[in-house]
Amino acid sequence: MGATRRMWALVRRSKVDREIEDELRAHIQMRTEDNMAAGMTPEAAQRDARLRFGNPTVVKERVTERDAALVVDAIMRDMRYALRGFAKSPGFTSIAIVTLALGIGANTAIFQLLDAVRLRSLPITNPQELAEVKIVGGNHGFGINNGRYAQLTRPVWLEIRDHQDPFSGVFAWRMNDHLIGELSDAHNVRALEVSGAFFSVLGIRPWRGRLIMPGDETSVCTAPRVVVSYPYWKSQMAGRPLTANTRLKIDNQFAEVVGVTPPGFFGMAVGESFDIAYALESTPCDGSPWQRELFDVSVMGRLKADWSLDRASAYFGALSPGIFDATAPTGYSAQAIRQFTSYRLGVYLASEGVSALRADYQDSLSLLLAITGLVLLIACANLANLMLARASARHREMAVRMALGASRGRLLRQLLIESGILAASGALLGLVLAQGFSRFLVRSLSTEQWSVTLPVSTDWRVLLFSAAVAVFTCIVFGTVPALRASNADPVVAMKTGDGRLAGNRERFSAQRIMVVVQISVSMVLLAGALLFVRSFRNLMTLNPGMREHGISVAHIGFPLSDVPRDHYEEFKRQLLEEVRSVPGVTRAATTTNDPLMGGSWTHAVRVDSVEDSSKFTWVSPDYFQTMGIPLLTGRMFAETDTANSPRVAIVNRTFLRHFVGNENPIGKTVRTLPEPNYPATVLEIIGTIPDTKYNDIRGATPPMAFVPAAQFPPTAEGPWMSVMIWSDIAPSTVMAEIKRQIGDKHPNIIVHTFDFETQIHNGLLRERLMAILSGFFGALAALLVMVGLYGVISYFVTLRRNEIGIRVALGATRWQVIVLVMRDAGWMLAVGAAIGTTLSLIAGRSASSMLFGLKPYDPATLLFAVGVLGAIAALASWIPARRAAKLDPMAALRCE
């Protein structure tokens, strides 16, 4: 394509040069003939002529420069003329620029967010060399998965470190949470736990001091050292210089601050940031071996120049059997071990880092970009109609300019320059609006539990995108009006007294098409907005099968207390009683898995001959009463269900359908298969409950089994507990009182509380964002359609004023005139709605995965969207129709 343009430019330049040479040769010939007529010899006459005209090359250059200067001067005059015209029509100019700014600004803001989430590389040296090693297809939920970005176990990481031939350097990392400060006044921070080569492999240089090095891995347990992020250093440490005595108290242990990371480095997770970073210990601090079933680290490295991703994947694929055989966990069934040893490692590009935001919102942002693009298309159609109407009003002006010698090309250039100025002005204002809108979107993605950090700056991609959108809008709304105006017949235009041309009824078809496009696109947006709003409403009103309102959650940890491990169960019962004694607490119960919070606890089980997996949760006796879950058959847990009594379980209906069938479940035996810290156990089903949602309000209900908390395996006991609290007073009051009372009695205990209902709603952030934004853009599209339809019908009435006057003079009633006008709007509505319905059905398939409880071809939604557009069309056409019905026929005919 570039070669073609260059060839065309050369051909055009050669043609211009030949024309100049021919003209110069003709002038020299004429001068020579004049000299010969004056008595000179042919040689002297020709020499004199050449001397007078000078060097031909210099002459050609002067002519070319003057020609280019004339073109630039003409363009500048056209621009000044356009600006004077816009100044005379401030209403039209303001509407055009604001409409474009809204459309371009919304598109730019969504693209800016996509750019920050998906398109940018990590702020490191040569990010294209960064690659991640992980299990092909994932581990399918095997073992314990600790952290969203965790891909591998520590033993597997050590094996990769020992076999890093494809890499010039490798590192492991994970995200973690810690408490900084005295426990009575501690605050949570996000921590980046990294192996010693992390910063050196990434090429990150310290802003102050030094960063984590390999030697720091061996001192984690005895003399921990940390580095802090630049934002944390500025906001929490006031940017003070680092000394040997600069320390932070992390989880009640002092750590030396040895450095500050540079301002632009946020870590490996796009959309998140870290506060502190410290070394990943090389061996567990308690001297025990690594948990071979715990997936808690990500492994990345910088590929060598002569290694490709495919070659590196083949290398680790060949090593995988030996790596997974050497790191296989113990205590699992033979089938589970076979699953683990069948894993294969692959190498994947990691230049863009990892991102939960990207996984959760990439499809939503892409769909929003398509929605805002359609809004911009409606705005362009609206402006095209305005420009057509404006061009019609300027027919006499164009006719006069053509009569005075202006070419059609010159008029076309003038009109396209006007469109370009509007598009450029809209793009510039849109860029300003995009900054505020994109920051609003980032704030909308943040919750109390998770703060989104995104650098939504205007880089070259954003500027290029905005420029491309501006050019597109200029072409869409400016070309047709410009072509029509420049093709006007000057003779006919000069004959009409009011600037209108013959054949306007035929020319009006372009504006009809624009309105049909607006209606059909608006139908797509309205249907999509209604689907997203109804889907969000379905989620908000869904009954999860348990109590939501009035429930608070308390996470209580006591790793820094002196409670012996064999007294954990007794201490947890004591803490539960202290929570129950807080004024306002109606009921409270412990659980090993917070419902609807994304956690999951799975065990392989066998009931009779059926073997599969089920979700497991260990709860205290009051759990079902606290959460409002009714008992269907059998009995609830009691205080007599202890560690020394027979193992029992309460299961849900899905469990019964999956494992028991139509038999009586009470008394049935459930056998769990062995796992590390969870030996094989035989449980008796003593009760059944209805199906409830488990870890996600959107997902299907899995088989679920509940076991008494007192029967939780002692080998799996940890210094933590989760308490579900039902209260009849404000959750904030209850949570504050729980923190205060437990803090007074146990100063070394960490208590973190939150409102259960609020947390559930925070989990629906994506759906809420799509409902709000799609609803806003759908309403904006409907408003643009109403304005566009009103303008077109009003213009239509103006064009047919003579005809309407004749009809009224011949006896037409006002109602007949109203029907005449509104019938035209009705046809445009019918055609646009038919096309829009078809497009909605096609476009709905792409959004089907984001809907809950709805199909993309939902008839009620489509009918409602048609009804809304019908009401808009009726309202937009009724006012000009009434105006036409009141037309005085004598005034109309006299005007003509």
N, C-alpha and C positions, 0 to 999 in steps of 0.2 A: 504493500500500500504506500509506504514512504517512498520507495523507488519510483512508483507511478507518479506521485505528486512532483518529485524532483524532475522527472522527465518532462512532465507537462509544463513546469516552470521554465525549463530550458527552451522548450519549443516556443512558448509564448514570448520569452525574452528575445529569441532569435527573430521572431516575426516583427516585434517592435523595432529591433535594430535594422532590419531590412527596410521597413517603412521609412525610418529616419534617413537611411542612406539614399533611398530612391528620391526622397524629397530634396535632400542636399544636392544630389546629382542634377536634379532638374533646375534648381536655383543657379548652380554653377554654369549649366548649359545656357540658361537665359542670359546670364551676365556676360558670358563669352560672346554670344551673338550680338549683344548691345555694343561690346567693345569693337567687334569686327565692323559693325555698321558705322562706328565712329572713325574708322580708318586704320585700326590696328591689324597687324598680321595675326593669323590664327594662333601661332605659338605664343605671341605676346599677349593676345586677348585671353587665352586660357590661363596663362601664368598670373595675369592680373586678377582674374576671377578667383583663382585659388587663394591668392594672397589676401584678398578682401574677406573671404569666408573663414580663413584660418585653418588650423589643424582639424581634420574631420573627426578624429577620436574625441578631442576636447569638445567640439560642437555637440557630438552625440551625448556626452556625459552631461553637458549643461541642459540639453533638452530633456533628458531623462530625469534629472534632479528637479527641474521646473515642473515636469509632469507630476512627479510624486508629491511635490509641495502643493500643487493645485488640488490633488486628491485629498490630502490631509486638511487643507484649508476648507474644501467643500464639506468634508465630514464635520469639521468644527462648526461651520455655519449651520449645518443640519441639526447638530446637537443644540446649539443656541436657540434655533427656531423651535425645536421640540420643547425645550425648557420654558420658553415664553408661552407656548401653547398649554403646557401643564399648569403654569401659573394662572392662566385665565380660567382653568377648570379645576379649582382646588378640590371640589367634592369628588369628581371622577378620579383625580390623581390620588387622593387620600384613600379612597375605597380600594383602588387597584393595588397600591403599595401595601396597605395593611393586610388585604386578602392574601397577597403573595407572601408577605412576611410570615403570616400564620402558617401557611402551607409549607414554605421552605424551612421555617424555624422548627416546626414539629418534625419534619423529615431529618433535618440536621441533628436535632437533639437525640433522636432515636439512633441515628447512625453513629453519633459521637459515643453513645453508651456501648453500642456494638463494637466500635473501634477499641474502646478501652477494655472491654471484656474479652473480645475474640481475636482482634487483628494485630494488636501490639505484641511485640516480643518482650521478654523480660529485660529489665534495665541492667544487663550484664555484658561483659566482653564477649563478642562473637556468639550470640545466643543460638545461631543456627547449628552450632556444634553440640549443643546440649541434648542428651537423650536419656530416657528413663527405662529401667529394666523392671519388668513386671510379668506376672503370670498371664499367659495368653488366655483371654476369656474370663479372667478373674478366678477366685478360689471358691465361688459358689456357696459362700456362707460357711465354709469349714472353719472350725475352731472359734477363736475369739478375735473379733475385728475391732480394734481400738483406734478410732480416728477415721475421718472420712477419706483422707488421702493415703491411708496406710495400705500398702500392697504386699509387703513381705514380712517374714519373721526375722528376728535378730540372727539366728543361726544361718539362714539363707543369705542375709546381708554379708556376714563374715566370709561365707564361701565365695560370693561374688567379688569381694575385696581381694581375695587370694587368687582370683582368676580374672583379672581385669585387662587382659591383653588388648581388647578393642579400644580401650580408653587411655587417655593420657592421665586421667585422675578420676576417682569415683568418690561419692559421699552418700551418707544416709541422713535423713532428717525426719522430724515429726513435729506436729503442733501440740501444745499442751497448755494447761491453765495452772496458774500458781497464785498464791496470796503474798502480797508485799506489805510489810509493816507489822506492827504489833497485832496480835490476833484480835484484840478488842476493837481495833480500828483499821483492820486490814482491807485492802481492795484487790480485786482480781486483775491479773494482767495476762496477756497472751504471750506465750513463750515459744521460741523456736529452739528445739533441741537438735543439735547438729553434730556430725562426726568432725574430726579435727581438720580434714581437708576441705570442708564445705566452702569457706570463703576464698581459699586460694584457688580452688578449681573454678569457681565462678568468676574469679578476677575482681573481687570486691576489695577496695582499699579502705582502710580506716579513715574516718573523719577526725577522730581524736584517739590517741593511744594505740592499741593493737586489737586484733580480732582473735577469735578462737583458733588455736593451733593444735596439731596432733598431741602435743604433750599435755594439753588440758584434759584429755580423756581419762588419764590415770589419776587425776586429782579431784575428780568430781565429788567423791564421797568424803574426802578429808578436808580439802581447801578449795571449794568451788569458786570458779571465776566466771563472770558474766560480761557480756557487752550489751549495751542498750541501744535502741533505735534512736535516730536523730529526733523524731517528734517527742519521744518519751524524755530524752535528755533535755530538750528545750522546755517542755511543759511541766514535768515533774521534778527535774533537777535544776531548773533555772539556768541551764547552760553553764554550770560551774565547771572550772578546770578539774580534771581527774588527778587524784593523788593516790598514794599507797593506802590512805585511810578512807577512800571513797568506797562505801559499802552499802549494800541493800540487804534488808532482812527478808529472806524468801522462805516461806513455809517455816518460819520460826528459826531459820538458820542464816547466819551472816555469809554473804558472798561478796568478793572483791569485784568492783567494776573496773575492767581493764581497758575498755575502749568504747567508741561510739561508731555506729555504722553510718555511711554517707546518707544525705537527705533523700536521694531518689530510690533507695533500696527498701522495698516493702516485704521481701521474703519470696517464697516460691508460689504462694497462693494468690492469684489475682482477685481483687475485691476484699482481701483481708490484709491485716498488718500485724506485726509483732511488736512487743514492748521490750522484751529482753531475749537474749540468745545465750545458750550455754552448751557445754560439750555433752555429747551422748556418751554415757559411760561405756568403757570397753568391756567391763565385766560387772555383773550385778553387785551392788554395794553390800548386800547381805551374804555374799559368797555362794548363793545357790545358783544352779545352772539356769540358763535362759529358758523361758517357757516356749517350747517348740510349737505350740498351737496358737501363740499370740501373734497376730499380724498387726504390727504397730509402727512400721517404718516404710518410707519411700526411698528408693535407691536411684540415683542419677549419676551421670558421668559425662565427660567431654570426649567425644569420639576423636580418634586419631584421623589425620588427613587421608590416609589410605584405607580407611574402613567405612563402608556404607552401612545403613541401617539393616539392609537385608543380610549382609555378610555377618554383622554383629549378632543378629537374631539367629542365624544358622549356627554360629559359634556357641551361643548359650543354649540353643536347642539341643546341640550334641552333648553338652555338659549336664543338662537338666536331670536325666535319670540318676547320675551319680550324686548331684547336689541334693535332690529331694530324698534319695535313699539315706544319705548321711545325716539329714536334718529331720527325719520323720519323727513325729511325736510318739509317745507311748501311752498306753492306757485306753486306746481306741479299739474298736472292732476291726477285724481283718479287712472288711469291706471299706471302712473309712481310711485305713492306711493305704489301701490300693488306690483310692481316690487321690490321696495326697501325693503319692509317688508317681502318679500319672501326669502331674502338672508339667507344663513346659514354659520356659522363660522366653520372652521376646523383648526386642529393643524398639522403642518408639520415640519419635521426635518430641522434644520437650521445650522447644524454644519459647513457647507461649506460657510455660508453667502449667499449673493445675488451677482449677477454680470450681468451687461449689456453685458460685454465681453463674458460671458459664453453663454448667450442667442443668441448673434449674431454670434459667431464664433465656438461654440462647434462642430456643424456638419461639418463646413469647416475644422477644425483642424483634426477631425476624418478621413475625406476623404483624407486630405493631408498625414496623417500617413499611410493610405492604399496605396497612390501613392508612397511614399518613400519606403514602404515595397516592392512594385513591382520593383522599381529601384534596390533595394538591391538584389532581386531575379535574375534580369538580370545580375547584377554584379557577383553573385555567379555562374550563369551558364557560364559566361565568364571565370571566374577563374577555374571552373571545366574543361573547355576545355584546358586552359593553363596547368593545372595540369596533364590532360590526355596526352597532347603532351610531357610534361616534363617526365612523367612516362614512355612513350614509349621510350624516349631517354635514360632512365636508366635501360632498360630491361637487358642489359648485366651485369650491376652492381648488380642488384638483383639476376641474375642467379649465378654470382660468389659467392655472399654471401650465397645463398642456398647451392651451391656446397661445401662451407666450413663449413656447418653445421648449418647455421641460420635457424630457423623455420619460417613458414609462419606467425605465430602469432607475432614473433619478428619484421618481416618486416612490417606487418600491423601497429604495434605500432609505428615504426619509422616514417612511412608516416603520420599517424594520428597526431603525435607530431609535424611534420612539418606544417600540416594544422592548428593545434592549435596555433602554434607560430604566423603564419600569421594572424589568426583571432584575437588573443589577441593584436597583434601590431596594426592592423586596428582599433580595438575597443578603444584602448588607444588614438590613434591619432584622432579617431572619436569623443571621448569625448572632446578633445581640440577644434576641429572644431565646435562641437555642441554649445559651449559657445558663440562663436562669431555669429553663425547663429541664435541662439535663441534671442540674444540681438538685432540683425538686425530685426527679426520678431516683437519684442516688439516696436522698433522704427517705424516700418512700420505701426503699428496699431494706432499710435498717430497722431493727427492733431493739428492745431493751437488752435482749440476750445476745444479739449479733449485730455489730456495727459494720456497715459496708464502707470500705475505703477505696475510692476509685479516682485516679487523676484524669478528670474529664476536661482535658485541655484541647485547644484547637490546633491540631497538627496538620501536616500537609495532606493527609488523607481526608480530613474533615473539610479543608479548604477546597480540595479537588472535587469532593462530593457536592459541596454547595455550588461551586462553579458549574458543574455538570447539570445540576438541577435547575439552575438559573437559565442555562442555555436551552434545556429541554422546555421549560415553561415559556421562554421567548418564542421557540418554534411552534409550540402548541397553540398559544393564544394570539400570536402575532402574525403568523404566516397567512392564514385565510383572509383576515380583514385587509392586510396589506395587498394581497393579490387582487382582491375584489376592487379595492379603491383605485389601484393603479391601472386596472383594466376598464375603468369607466369610459363611456363614450362621451367626449366633450361636447359634441353637438347636441345630443339629447339632454345632457346635464344643463347646458346653458339655456335650453328652452323651458325647463321646469322652473316655476317661479319660487318654489320653497325648498329647493335643494333635493327633492326626492326624484328618483329616476323611474322611468317606465320599467315594468317588469319586476317591481319590488316583490310582488307576490311570489314569483319564482325564486328571487334571491333570498326570500325569507326562509327557504327550505334549509339553508345552512344553519340558521339559528334554531330551527326546529330540531335539527339533528343534535345540536349542542345540548338542548334541553333534554332530549331523550337520553343522551349519554349521561348527563347529570342525574337523571332519575334512576337509570339502571345501576350506576355506580353507587348512588345513595342507597338503593335497595340492598345492595351487598353489605354496605356498612351498617345499615340499620338492623338487618337480619343478624349479622355477626355480633353487634352490640347486644341485641336482645338475647342471643344465645349465651354470651358470656355473663350477662347480668343474671339470667335465670340459673345458669350453672353455679354461680357464686351463691345465689340465694338457696339453691338446693343443698349446698355444703353447709351454709350457715344455719339452716333450719333442720339439718339431718339429726336424727336422734341416734347418738352413738351407742345407745343401750346402757348408758350409765349417767350419773349425775355430773353436770358440768358447773352450774352456777353454785357459788358458795363453797367451792372446793379450793383449798390452798395446798401447795406442795412444799415440803421442807426436806432439803437434803442436808443430812447431819453427818459430819465426818469427825473422827477422833484419832487420826494417825499419830498425833503428837501427845496423846494422853499416855498414862502409865498403866492402862487396863491390860491385863494379860490376855493372850489370844483365847485361852480356854474359858474366859469369862465374858467374851464378846456378846453371846446370846443373852446372858443375864443383864448386862449393861444396856443392851438395846431395849429390853423390856422396861428397865428403869426409865430410860429416856422417853419411851412411849407414854408411860404413865405421867411423866412430867408435862408432856405436851397435852395430854388429856385434861390435866388439872388447870390449864390456862383458861381464865374466864372467857366465855363465848364459844369455846370448842364443844360442839355437840358430840361428835365421834371422831376417832382417829385410828388409823391402821397402817401397818408397814407393808411394803411391797418391794420385790426385787426388780420390778420393771414398771416405770411410770407409763400408764396407758396414753396412747396417742402422741407420744413424744419422740417417736422414731426409733426407740430401742427395740431389740429383739433377742429372744432367748429360746433356742431350739434344741430339742433332744430327739434322737431316734427312739421310737417305741414299737412295741409289739403287743397287739391285743388278739388273743387266739392265733389265727393264722395270718392276720393282716399286719404287715410291718411297714411303717412309714415314719414321718417326722411330725412333731407337734410342738407348739409354743408352750413354754412352761413359765409359771410365775409362782413364787413363794410369798404367801400373804399371812398376816395375823388374823385371828378369828373375826374381828369386826370389819374386815375389808369390804365384804359385799353389802353390809348395812350402810357403811360409810359412803360407798359409791352408788347406792340406790339400785343395786343389781338384785332382782328377785330370785328366789329359789324355786325351781320348777318341781323337782322330785328329790326325795332323800332328805338329808340334813345338812346344816351349815357346820363349819369348823367350830370346835369348842376348845376350851383351855386344857381339856384332857388329851387333846391331840399333841403329844409331846415327842421328844426325840426317842423316848423309850417305848412308845405305843406303836401299834401297827401303822404302817405308812398308808395314807389315804389321799384321795384326790377328788376334786369337783371339776367336771368337764362341761363344755358348751355343746350346743346342738350340732355344730359342724363336726366336732370330734365324734359324736354319736353316729352321724351319717357316714363318716369316713371309716370308722373302726368297728362300730357295733351293729349298725343296721337297725332292724326293727325289734331286736331283742331287748329285754329289760336290762338296762345298764347297771342298776344298783347291784353291787357285789362282784361286778366284772373285774378281772385282774389286768392291770397295765404293767408291762415290763419295760423299763428303760434300758437302752444299751449303754455300755460303759464309756466314759470319757474321763480325761484327767480331772481329778478332784470331784468327779461325779460318778461314783461307782454304780454298777448295775443295781437297780432297785425294783422291788415289786410293790405296786400300790393297788389299793382297792378303791373302786369308784363308790363314793358314798352320797353323791348328789349331782344334780344337773342344773345348769343355768341357761338363760337365753343367749343367743349370739350377741356379742358386743364387738365394737371395733377394737383393734389391738394396738398397733403402733402407728397407724396412719388412717385418718378419717376417710380418705379417698379409696383405700384398698379394700379388697374382699376380706371377709372374716376367715381367719385360718382355724384349724383345730387348736383348741386351747385347753390346757390342764392347769388347775390351781392346786397347790400343795401347802399345808400349814408351814408357817415360817419357822416353827420350832423343829421341823424335820429337814431344814436346809442342811446340806452336807457340811460338817464342821471343817473339812479340808478346804472348802470354798469360802468360808467366813472371812469377811474383811472389815476393817474399821470404818464402816460407813453404813448408812441406812437411809431409806426414803420413806417419808411419812405422808399419807394422804389425809387431809384434815377437812372435816365438814363443820362449818360454822354458820350461825344465823346472824352474824354481824359482818361489817365490812372486812374483806380479806386483808386489806392493808393494815387494819388495826390488829387483827389476829396475828399476822406475820411479825409485826413489830414487837408485840408482847411475847411471842415465842422466842424471838431472838434475845430479848432482854432477859427473860427468866433463865433460859439455858445458859446464856453468857455469864450471868451472875453466879450461877452454881458451878459451871464448868468453863473456866476462862480459856482452857486449851482446846475447846471444841469449836469447829467451824460450822456455822449454820447459814445455809443459802435458801431463801424462800422465793416463791413466785406464785402468781394466781393461775390456776389451772385453765380457766376459761379464756383468759387473755393469751396464754401460751398456745391454745388450740387455734385461736383466731390468727395469731402470728404465723402459724403454720399454713394459713390460707393466703399468705401475702401475694403470691403470684396470681391467684384467682381474683383477689380484690383489685390488684393493679390492672389486670386485663379488663375487669368489669368497669372500673372507673374510667380508664383511658379510652376503651372502645366506646363506652357510652358517651363520653365527651365528644369524640370525633364523629360518632354517629349523629349526635345532636347538631354539631357544627355543619355536617354535610346536609342535614335536613334544612337548616337555616339558609345555607347557600342555595339549595334547590328552590326554596321559597322565594328568595330574592331574585334568583335568575328567572324563574317562571313568571314572577310579577313583572320584571323588566321586559321580558319577551312579549307577554300578552299586552302590556301597555304599548309597546312599540307596534305590535300587530294592530291594535285598535287605531293608533295614529295613522298607520299606512292605509287602513281601510275606512278612514273617516268619510271620504266621499261616498263610498259604497253604502255605509251605514246610514248616512244622511238620506240617500235616495230611497233605501228600504223604509226608513221612518216616514219619509214624505209619501210613499206609496201605501202606507197603512200598517207597517209592521209595529207590533206592540213592544213594550219594554221587555216583557218576558221573552219574546222571540229573539230580541237583540241579545239578551243575557245568555240564552241558550246557544245562539250563534257563536258568541265569544268563548263560552265555557266548553263548548263541544270541541273546539280546537285543543284546549288544555286537556280535555278528557282523552282525546286520541293520543297525545304525547304521553300522558300518564299510562295509558293501557300498553302502548308499545314499550315504554321504558320499564314498566313493572314486569312485563313478560320476559324481556331480556334480562332484567335484574334477578328475577327468580331463577332462571336457568344458571346465571353466573353464581348465584348464592349456593345452589346445590353443588356446583363444581368446586367452588372455593371452600365450602364447608368441610369437605373431606380432609383438607390440610389441618383443620382445627379440631378434628374429632377426638384426638388424644387429650385435648385440654378441657373437654367438656365432662361434666358429671351429671348423670341422670338424664341426659338429653342426647338425641341423635341430631346430626347436622342438618337433616332434612325434616326437622320438626314442623308439622303443618301449622300449628298454632302460632309459632314464631313468624313464619312466612306471611300468614294471613294478617297478623298484627302489623307487620312492617308495611304491607300493602295498604292497610287501613290508615296508618300514620301518613304515608305518602299521599293517599287520597285526600285526607283532611288538609294537608299542606297545599296540595294542588287546588283544592276548592277555595281555600282562603286566599291564595295568591292570585287566582283568576277572578274571584268574586268582585274585588274592588274595581279593577279596570272594566269589568263587565257592567257593573252598575253605572260607572262613569259614561260608558258608551251608550247605555240605555237612556241616559238623560241628555244626550246630544241634541242640540237644536239643529234641525235639518237645514234651515235657511242660512245659519252661520257656517255650516260645513260646506254647503254648495257655493256660498259667496266666496269662501276662502279658496276653493278650487278655481 
